[in-house]
Amino acid sequence: MASVADCPTSRREARRESRRDAILQVASDSFLEFGYAGTTMSAIAATLGGSKGTLWSYYPSKELLFNDVLDRLTRDFRARLTLILKTQGDVETTLRRFCAEFLRKVTTPESIALYRLIISETSRFPEVGRIFYERGPRLTQHQLAGYFSGAIDRGLVRKADPLQAARQLIGLCLSGSHQRLLTGVIDELEPGQLDEDIDRAMDIFMRGYAPE
């Protein structure tokens, strides 16, 4: 009996997924280096070494391609956040782990480059900001809000709008090193900087959301 791996359909699907991964990698590199406006489907096809028609069979528009690039860049990150927020332990410990994972991700050179791309291109291409928000900040906010909803029900934090609480904690995290990296005030993180950001964010947040 032939194995699943020997099935022609499975082999075709594997080749198609491999090709899609190659497309997303090339597109990701191009978006981060040249921006949304400077990236063309023709250039991506040329880098891949295939026809533009083949690329369009996978992605009929640059907007759809950008959406999947963002999904690829954030998929593993979202999975790690999900694991952290599944815990039923101490709220402050869980939130510190969330903040650490979140800040580790958003302060990487790749993430800073992506944030700068979004800021520079959104006025000309509103779809860029919309896609980024939907695939990035919005999903993270709702992941954290889901955790807060359960914590509120268990009396571990004071009653409040879970989504607003999530946005406030994320905002506190982004107000330190991330903002300075984004604006070029600093070029790289020094040891302990993210720990200081987390301490400040958690101190303010827990004072505001401690159980009544």
For each residue, the residues with C-beta under 8 A, 3 or more apart:
1:
2: 6 7
3: 6 7
4: 7 10
5: 10 11
6: 2 3 10 11
7: 2 3 4 10 11
8: 11 12
9: 12 13
10: 4 5 6 7 13 14
11: 5 6 7 8 14 15
12: 8 9 15 16
13: 9 10 16 17
14: 10 11 17 18
15: 11 12 18 19
16: 12 13 19 20
17: 13 14 20 21
18: 14 15 21 22
19: 15 16 22 23 58
20: 16 17 23 24 58
21: 17 18 24 25
22: 18 19 25 26 48
23: 19 20 26 27 44 48 55 58 59 65
24: 20 21 27 28 65 68 69 72
25: 21 22 28 29
26: 22 23 29 30 44 47 48
27: 23 24 30 31 39 44 65 66 69
28: 24 25 31 32 69 72 73
29: 25 26 32 33
30: 26 27 33 34 38 39 43 44 47
31: 27 28 34 35 36 39 66 69 114 117
32: 28 29 110 113 114 117
33: 29 30
34: 30 31 38 39
35: 31 38 39 117 120 121
36: 31 39 62 66 117 121 125 128
37: 121 124 125
38: 30 34 35
39: 27 30 31 34 35 36 43 44 62
40: 43 44 62
41: 44 45 52 55 56 59 62 65
42: 45 46 52
43: 30 39 40 46 47
44: 23 26 27 30 39 40 41 47 48 55 65
45: 41 42 48 50 51 52 54 55
46: 42 43 49
47: 26 30 43 44
48: 22 23 26 44 45 55
49: 46
50: 45 54 55
51: 45 54 55
52: 41 42 45 55 56
53: 56 57
54: 45 50 51 57 58
55: 23 41 44 45 48 50 51 52 58 59
56: 41 52 53 59 60
57: 53 54
58: 19 20 23 54 55
59: 23 41 55 56 62 64 65 68
60: 56 64
61: 64 65
62: 36 39 40 41 59 65 66
63: 66 67 127 131
64: 59 60 61 67 68
65: 23 24 27 41 44 59 61 62 68 69
66: 27 31 36 62 63 69 70 127 128 131
67: 63 64 70 71 131 135
68: 24 59 64 65 71 72
69: 24 27 28 31 65 66 72 73
70: 66 67 73 74 131 132 135 136
71: 67 68 74 75 135
72: 24 28 68 69 75
73: 28 69 70 77 110 114
74: 70 71 77 78 135 136 139
75: 71 72 78 79
76: 79 80
77: 73 74 80 81 101 105
78: 74 75 81 82 139 140 143
79: 75 76 82 83
80: 76 77 83 84 101
81: 77 78 84 85 98 101 102 140 143 144
82: 78 79 85 86 143
83: 79 80 86
84: 80 81 87 94 97 98 101
85: 81 82 94 98 143 144 146 147
86: 82 83
87: 84 94
88:
89: 93 94
90: 93 94
91: 94 95 151 156 157
92: 95 96 202 206
93: 89 90 96 97
94: 84 85 87 89 90 91 97 98 147
95: 91 92 98 99 169 202 205 206
96: 92 93 99 100 198 202
97: 84 93 94 100 101
98: 81 84 85 94 95 101 102 144 147 169
99: 95 96 102 103 169 173 197 198 201 202
100: 96 97 103 104 194 198
101: 77 80 81 84 97 98 104 105
102: 81 98 99 105 106 140 170 173
103: 99 100 106 107 173 177 178 194 197 198
104: 100 101 107 108 194
105: 77 101 102 108 111
106: 102 103 111 112 115 174 178
107: 103 104 111 112 177 178 181 189 194
108: 104 105 111 112
109: 112 113
110: 32 73 113 114
111: 105 106 107 108 114 115
112: 106 107 108 109 115 116 178 181 182
113: 32 109 110 116 117
114: 31 32 73 110 111 117 118 132
115: 106 111 112 118 119 182
116: 112 113 119 120 182
117: 31 32 35 36 113 114 120 121 128
118: 114 115 121 122 128 129 132
119: 115 116 122
120: 35 116 117
121: 35 36 37 117 118 124 125 128 129
122: 118 119 125 126 128 129
123: 126
124: 37 121
125: 36 37 121 122 128 129
126: 122 123 129 130
127: 63 66 130 131
128: 36 66 117 118 121 122 125 131 132
129: 118 121 122 125 126 132 133
130: 126 127 133 134
131: 63 66 67 70 127 128 134 135
132: 70 114 118 128 129 135 136 137
133: 129 130 136 137 138
134: 130 131 138 139
135: 67 70 71 74 131 132 138 139
136: 70 74 132 133 139 140
137: 132 133 140 141 170
138: 133 134 135 141 142
139: 74 78 134 135 136 142 143
140: 78 81 102 136 137 143 144 170
141: 137 138 144 145 163 166 167 170
142: 138 139 145 146 163 166
143: 78 81 82 85 139 140 146 147 166
144: 81 85 98 140 141 147 148 165 166 169 170
145: 141 142 148 149 162 163 165 166
146: 85 142 143 149 150 162
147: 85 94 98 143 144 150 151
148: 144 145 151 152 157 160 162 165 166
149: 145 146 152 153 162
150: 146 147 153 154
151: 91 147 148 154 156 157
152: 148 149 155 156 157 158 159 160 162
153: 149 150
154: 150 151
155: 152 211
156: 91 151 152 211
157: 91 148 151 152 160 165 209 210 211
158: 152 209 210 211 212
159: 152 212
160: 148 152 157 164 165 209
161: 164 165
162: 145 146 148 149 152 165 166
163: 141 142 145 166 167
164: 160 161 167 168
165: 144 145 148 157 160 161 162 168 169 209
166: 141 142 143 144 145 148 162 163 169 170
167: 141 163 164 170 171
168: 164 165 171 172 205 208
169: 95 98 99 144 165 166 172 173 201 205
170: 102 137 140 141 144 166 167 173 174
171: 167 168 174 175
172: 168 169 175 200 201 204 205
173: 99 102 103 169 170 176 178 197 198 201
174: 106 170 171 178 179
175: 171 172 178 179 197 201
176: 173 179 180 193 196 197 200 201
177: 103 107 180 181 186 189 193 194 197
178: 103 106 107 112 173 174 175 181 182 197
179: 174 175 176 182 183 185
180: 176 177 183 185 186
181: 107 112 177 178 184 185 186 187 188 189
182: 112 115 116 178 179
183: 179 180
184: 181 187
185: 179 180 181
186: 177 180 181 189 190
187: 181 184
188: 181
189: 107 177 181 186 193 194
190: 186 193
191:
192: 195 196
193: 176 177 189 190 196 197
194: 100 103 104 107 177 189 197 198
195: 192 198 199
196: 176 192 193 199 200
197: 99 103 173 175 176 177 178 193 194 200 201
198: 96 99 100 103 173 194 195 201 202
199: 195 196 202 203
200: 172 176 196 197 203 204
201: 99 169 172 173 175 176 197 198 204 205
202: 92 95 96 99 198 199 205 206
203: 199 200 206 207
204: 172 200 201 207 208
205: 95 168 169 172 201 202 208 209
206: 92 95 202 203 209 210
207: 203 204 210
208: 168 204 205
209: 157 158 160 165 205 206
210: 157 158 206 207
211: 155 156 157 158
212: 158 159
